[in-house]
């Protein structure tokens, strides 16, 4: 996923699929907006959780999180990329329009209170003398969690389809540090789908750990375990384990 890019986000479908996904969403939302021109619009969140961002893009800061079933007023949009500016009385920002079921009508008199910040990170205690870090072996496509020099767990993972060492769509070789964690489902317009347990570690390529690609109900979609655009995609239980194991600042080593 590409969470700041772009959610919850990434680019694992590649440039061509990203264009198709964006085009399809834009056409659908543009038709919806035209049908409701001049009307007062509200939307209901259909994702399990939906990030609200300061600007219309997955690269922008998360200013809040909406839960499934919450009603928001659509203030502006959709723009060319399918983002809408919404508000609910306590939060205002941009969300991916494809994660809203829209309808005409006034906003409710009292808004459902939403979380004012991203979901809290799962605390992890590092044992005395231990240094928790993550090894990503591109040759075997395995992710291994280490406590110091001792392996804790190892998982198979889908990785970038770009076989180069440092391409934009590669799981690039290097030493990185976790800079962001987002719990729950995040929608990415680049794949037109959701991912869970986002852990960003390569901000230059918007690469990170996350679950296989999911639908809005959290079920894996066909082909959701295929090659990515650079991210490290894991089965749900493995993505949960990685998310709980690392903290912001955890070292990530990617190698052949």
Secondary structure, 3 states (H helix, E strand, C coil): CCCCCCCCCCCCCHHHHHHHHHHHHHHHHHHHHHHCCCCCEEEEECCCEEEEECCCCCCCCEEEEEECCCEEEEEEECCCCCEEEEECCCCEEEEEHHHEEEEECCCCCCCCCCECCCCCCCCCCCCCCCCEEEEEECCCCEEEEEECCEEEEEEECECECCCCCCCCCCCCCEEEECCEEEEEEEEECCCCEEEEEEEEEECCCCEEEEECCECCCCCECCCCCCCECCCEEECHHHHHHHHHHCCCCCEEEEEC
